[in-house]
Amino acid sequence: MMQTGEIQREQWSSRLAFLYSIGAAAIGLGTLWRFPYVAGANGGGAFVILYIFFVLAICVPLMIAEMALGKRGHGSAVTSIDSAITAAGASRGWRIVGALSLLIPFFGLSYYSIVAGWAIDYSIASVAFGFAGFDAEQSRSMFGALAASPIRGGLLQLAFIMATAAVVGLGVRRGIETVSRIKMIALFVILIGLVIYNAVTMGLGPSAKFLLEPDFAALGAEGVLTALGQALFSTAIGVGVLITYSAYLPAKSSLPQSSMALAGGVIIVALLTGFAIFPAVLAYGLAPAEGPNLIFVTLPIVFGKMAGGQIIAILFFGLIALGAFTTAVGMLEPVVAWLREKTGWGRAPIAAMAGFAIWLVGLPSLLSFSILSDFHPLAFAGIENKTAFDLLDFTIANLLLPANALFLAIFVGWICRGLIGEPETGLRPVALNPWRFIIRFVAPIAIVGLGAQFLM
């Protein structure tokens, strides 16, 4: 069994490698798939402005807190939290932070990989026929057939998870760094290319008005809290990846600079994604507030109508699949890091076994779209409209993620207040007190407000 700190034998090759690795882990379906439809459903510009504010004002301080725990603990999320508990003389009950930082990525990846499998299937379909001539009925039928096929969906899900395990099994430098570098370069090249294409063929005026011109009357209280939830979701707060990745940092790395760079990257990609999607949606008279179906039902109709639509579809769905892949790598790594400490086994077999276990756990969610579509696990408790997939998605995204973010804020801000300071965070004295104020008061109040909204 490895002892605390042994995981630190691996390190990022450079600070830049750490930045594009955490960027690749954070920027996935939460930004490329979820951001466009929640922005569309909440009025556009006002939502985007609040989202950017929350990323900078709430998420950056939380990112610094998580990174400081990992950099200090030099281990998995569980080990780093245990180390801080011991040093602070705190109650062992705070081990819940480490436990959630392990359970959230494990169970999250079990259903996240289903949507990633859909993205792979649509990438293949884009190459095969490019959605030529698709109408609304054909598009809905295609997505319905994919979601309802347990064999097809299960094989896509398994292939995605095991490919993720293969990269994690190669290690920090050979695996995670390499694929993250490729993803971040491809991400910006494809997104910028799509935006330029839209600017030339359709213009960006209506999209700029929709995304950047605020109409706060169209937002509402629920939209405000949704913006905060999206900020937490898209910056990987509470998932364990920031703690785990920061364990591989050299001692002199700057956490404030890294956090701001990650926040800036997330915001830029979110805006580029909006300008890559909404010009076509608005130009063809489709609804920006389409919801989760925006990517898999609405856009194929658009791609089938536009000039060069097949190429655009290949690039777009390939981007979604690649974005999901590196986020999945970031979700699997906390699990593998902890299992390595517990067993002392090598990366490759641990990653393979963990990946297969995640696939098995995800089968009920996969089958929720077919043979288990009428199975509602909590029907006895009055929750009759949620399948296994819906229930897991709701529990992870709306309950456990905000709860762990809240626990992290309280743990770092109050329990470890004498333990996490200038040496651990890299914050200068002039910034340290404002950071502590946000961690101790602002972030917990905001997160409690988010949780109260979803529980109402």
HUHU-V779161 format. One line per field, one symbol per residue. ss: DSSP state (h for helix, s for strand, l for the rest). psi: psi as a letter, one per 40 degrees, with the letter a starting at -180 (. if undefined). A space follows every 10 residues. Layout:
ss: ???
psi: ???
This chain:
ss: lllllhhhhl llllhhhhhh hhhhhhllhh hhhhhhhhhh hlllhhhhhh hhhhhhhhhh hhhhhhhhhh hhhlllhhhh hhhhhhhhll lhhhhhhhhh hhhhhhhhhh hhhhhhhhhh hhhhhhhhll lllllhhhhh hhhhhhhllh hhhhhhhhhh hhhhhhhhhl lhhhhhhhhh hhhhhhhhhh hhhhhhhhhh hlllhhhhhh hhlllhhhlh hhhhhhhhhh hhhhllllll hhhhhhllll llllhhhhhh hhhhhhhhhh hhhhhhhhhh hhhlllllll llhhhhhhhh hhhhhlllhh hhhhhhhhhh hhhhhhhhhh hhhhhhhhhh hhhlllhhhh hhhhhhhhhh hhhhhhhlll llllllllhh hllllllhhh hhhhhhhhhh hhhhhhhhhh hhhhhlllll lhhhhlllhh hhhhhhhhhh hhhhhhhhhh hhhhhl
psi: hiiheddedh iididdddde ddddddgbdd dddddddddd efebdddddd dddddddddd dddddddddd dddfaidddd dddddddefi iedeeddddd eddddddddd dddddddddd ddddddddee fhehaddddd dddddddehd dddddddddd ddddddddde idddcddddd dddddddddd dddddddddd deiedddddd dehhgedeci dddddddddd dddeefheee dddddedeii deihdddddd dddddddddd ddddeddddd dddefihdfd adeddedddd dddedihfdd dddddddddd dddddddddd dddddddddd dddeiidddd dddddddddd deddddeeeb efdehhdfdd eegeehaddd dddddddecd dddddddddd dddddfdedh addddehidd eddddddddd dddddddddd dddde.
